[in-house]
Amino acid sequence: MKEAKKVKKGEENFLFLKQWVKNPKALGSIIPSSESLGKFIFKHIHVTPDEYIVEIGAGTGSLTQTLLHSGIMPERLIVIELDPYLYDFLKKTLPSQVTLICGDARNLPDLLPPHAKGHISTIISGIPMVNLTLEEQRQIVDACFITMEENGNLIQFTYTPLSPLPAKRLGLSKKRVGHVLMNIPPATVWKYQRALV
């Protein structure tokens, strides 16, 4: 059983900055998310022994590590990262019990292991949705809600005070969960569900 490898913060920050320079639209910030943001998000997650948590757009895994340290069981966590360099970094630093997948969140139904589909209570998104087109947002949102339980939650953090997703146009209800000032830049956390028809 491989344990998480300790990584120097400078190494993580350097990799994150390097990938941000290559494609700033793919990463919402020039440094990884703070532990404070991870702890705040953890407080708004409910998971039973039969459910899974999915994180899309994990970056260097700073949020992932906080979720694990806060009590999410690694075998109940599925992490999706599109960037192959960041994926390789996560492979070296996350416990082997975490299901780690390199792929596009728009293809979530095809990427997830069959036993997890329909048993996902929460998807946490670090994808900078404000940088995407409406169609790209719709594809990701649809992929998330197809794979979740009926009352599943999409938790999205952003660096603007406004909702990063046009909830009404995407058929969602939205709730601003709160702000995390101890993050650079300060983050706002939103929770989305399928709107009742």
C-alpha positions as CSV (number, residue, x, y, z in Angstrom):
1,M,0.0,0.0,0.0
2,K,1.7,3.2,-1.2
3,E,1.4,6.1,1.2
4,A,1.3,9.7,0.0
5,K,4.8,11.0,-0.8
6,K,5.8,14.2,1.1
7,V,6.5,16.9,-1.5
8,K,8.2,20.2,-0.9
9,K,5.9,23.1,-1.3
10,G,8.4,24.9,-3.5
11,E,8.4,22.0,-5.9
12,E,4.6,21.9,-6.1
13,N,4.3,25.7,-6.6
14,F,7.0,25.6,-9.3
15,L,5.2,22.9,-11.2
16,F,1.8,24.7,-10.8
17,L,3.3,28.0,-12.0
18,K,5.0,26.3,-15.0
19,Q,1.8,24.7,-16.1
20,W,-0.1,28.0,-15.6
21,V,2.4,29.8,-17.9
22,K,1.8,27.1,-20.5
23,N,-2.0,27.4,-20.3
24,P,-3.3,30.1,-18.0
25,K,-7.0,29.4,-18.9
26,A,-6.7,25.9,-17.7
27,L,-5.6,26.9,-14.2
28,G,-7.5,29.6,-12.3
29,S,-4.6,30.8,-10.2
30,I,-0.8,31.0,-10.3
31,I,-0.5,29.0,-7.0
32,P,-2.3,25.9,-5.7
33,S,-5.4,26.1,-3.4
34,S,-4.8,26.6,0.3
35,E,-5.4,24.2,3.1
36,S,-8.1,26.6,4.4
37,L,-10.0,26.3,1.2
38,G,-9.8,22.5,1.4
39,K,-11.0,22.4,5.0
40,F,-13.9,24.8,4.2
41,I,-15.0,22.5,1.3
42,F,-14.7,19.4,3.4
43,K,-17.2,20.9,5.9
44,H,-19.8,20.9,3.1
45,I,-19.3,17.3,2.0
46,H,-21.4,14.5,3.2
47,V,-20.3,11.0,2.3
48,T,-21.4,7.6,3.6
49,P,-19.4,4.3,3.4
50,D,-21.3,3.5,0.2
51,E,-20.6,6.8,-1.6
52,Y,-17.8,8.3,-3.5
53,I,-16.4,11.8,-3.8
54,V,-15.0,12.9,-7.2
55,E,-12.6,15.8,-7.7
56,I,-12.2,17.2,-11.2
57,G,-9.3,19.5,-12.1
58,A,-7.1,18.5,-9.2
59,G,-4.0,20.4,-10.3
60,T,-1.1,19.5,-8.0
61,G,-3.5,17.9,-5.5
62,S,-3.2,20.5,-2.6
63,L,-7.0,20.4,-2.2
64,T,-7.0,16.6,-2.6
65,Q,-4.4,16.2,0.2
66,T,-6.5,18.4,2.6
67,L,-9.6,16.3,1.9
68,L,-7.7,13.2,2.7
69,H,-6.2,14.6,5.9
70,S,-9.7,15.9,6.9
71,G,-11.1,12.4,6.8
72,I,-12.2,11.4,3.3
73,M,-11.1,7.7,2.9
74,P,-8.7,7.4,0.0
75,E,-10.6,4.4,-1.5
76,R,-13.7,6.6,-1.7
77,L,-11.9,9.4,-3.6
78,I,-11.7,9.6,-7.4
79,V,-9.5,12.3,-8.9
80,I,-9.6,13.4,-12.5
81,E,-6.8,15.6,-14.0
82,L,-6.5,16.5,-17.7
83,D,-2.9,17.8,-17.7
84,P,-0.6,14.8,-18.1
85,Y,2.3,16.5,-16.2
86,L,0.0,17.3,-13.3
87,Y,-1.4,13.8,-13.5
88,D,2.2,12.3,-13.2
89,F,2.8,14.6,-10.2
90,L,-0.4,13.3,-8.5
91,K,0.6,9.7,-9.3
92,K,3.7,10.2,-7.3
93,T,2.2,12.1,-4.4
94,L,-1.3,10.6,-3.7
95,P,-1.9,7.3,-1.8
96,S,-2.3,4.3,-4.1
97,Q,-5.9,3.7,-2.8
98,V,-7.1,7.0,-4.5
99,T,-8.5,6.3,-8.0
100,L,-6.5,8.6,-10.2
101,I,-7.6,9.2,-13.8
102,C,-6.0,11.3,-16.6
103,G,-8.8,12.6,-18.7
104,D,-11.3,15.3,-19.7
105,A,-14.2,15.9,-17.2
106,R,-16.5,16.2,-20.2
107,N,-16.0,12.4,-20.6
108,L,-16.7,11.6,-17.0
109,P,-19.3,8.9,-17.6
110,D,-16.7,7.0,-19.7
111,L,-13.8,7.6,-17.3
112,L,-15.3,6.6,-14.0
113,P,-15.2,3.0,-12.8
114,P,-18.6,1.3,-13.3
115,H,-19.1,0.6,-9.6
116,A,-18.9,4.3,-8.8
117,K,-21.5,5.5,-11.2
118,G,-24.7,6.5,-9.4
119,H,-23.0,6.3,-6.0
120,I,-21.3,9.7,-6.1
121,S,-22.6,12.2,-3.6
122,T,-20.4,15.1,-4.4
123,I,-18.2,16.3,-7.3
124,I,-15.7,19.1,-6.4
125,S,-14.5,21.2,-9.3
126,G,-11.3,23.1,-9.5
127,I,-11.8,23.8,-13.2
128,P,-11.9,27.5,-13.9
129,M,-15.4,27.5,-15.4
130,V,-15.4,31.3,-16.1
131,N,-12.7,30.6,-18.7
132,L,-14.9,28.1,-20.6
133,T,-17.6,28.6,-23.2
134,L,-21.2,28.0,-22.3
135,E,-21.2,24.8,-24.3
136,E,-18.0,23.5,-22.5
137,Q,-19.6,24.4,-19.2
138,R,-22.8,22.5,-20.2
139,Q,-20.8,19.4,-21.3
140,I,-19.0,19.3,-17.9
141,V,-22.1,19.9,-15.9
142,D,-24.1,17.3,-17.8
143,A,-21.3,14.8,-17.4
144,C,-21.2,15.4,-13.6
145,F,-25.0,15.1,-13.0
146,I,-25.3,12.0,-15.2
147,T,-22.8,10.2,-12.9
148,M,-24.1,11.4,-9.5
149,E,-26.8,10.3,-7.3
150,E,-30.2,12.0,-7.8
151,N,-29.5,14.6,-5.1
152,G,-25.8,15.0,-5.9
153,N,-24.0,18.2,-5.3
154,L,-21.5,20.0,-7.6
155,I,-19.2,22.1,-5.5
156,Q,-17.2,24.7,-7.4
157,F,-14.7,27.2,-6.1
158,T,-13.9,30.4,-7.9
159,Y,-12.0,33.6,-7.5
160,T,-14.8,36.0,-8.3
161,P,-17.8,36.8,-6.1
162,L,-20.3,35.9,-8.8
163,S,-21.5,32.5,-9.7
164,P,-19.0,31.0,-12.2
165,L,-21.8,29.0,-13.9
166,P,-25.0,30.6,-15.4
167,A,-27.1,28.3,-13.2
168,K,-30.5,29.0,-14.8
169,R,-29.3,28.5,-18.3
170,L,-27.7,25.1,-17.3
171,G,-30.8,23.9,-15.4
172,L,-29.2,24.3,-12.0
173,S,-30.1,25.7,-8.6
174,K,-27.2,27.5,-6.9
175,K,-26.2,28.5,-3.4
176,R,-23.2,30.5,-2.4
177,V,-21.7,28.5,0.4
178,G,-19.2,31.1,1.6
179,H,-15.9,32.9,1.1
180,V,-12.4,31.7,2.0
181,L,-10.2,34.8,2.6
182,M,-7.2,32.7,3.6
183,N,-6.6,31.7,0.0
184,I,-4.6,33.4,-2.7
185,P,-6.6,34.8,-4.3
186,P,-9.6,34.8,-1.9
187,A,-12.1,32.1,-3.1
188,T,-15.9,31.8,-3.2
189,V,-17.4,28.4,-2.9
190,W,-20.7,27.6,-4.7
191,K,-22.9,24.5,-4.5
192,Y,-25.1,23.5,-7.5
193,Q,-27.9,20.9,-7.8
194,R,-30.2,20.0,-10.7
195,A,-33.1,22.5,-10.5
196,L,-36.5,20.9,-9.7
197,V,-38.8,21.1,-12.7
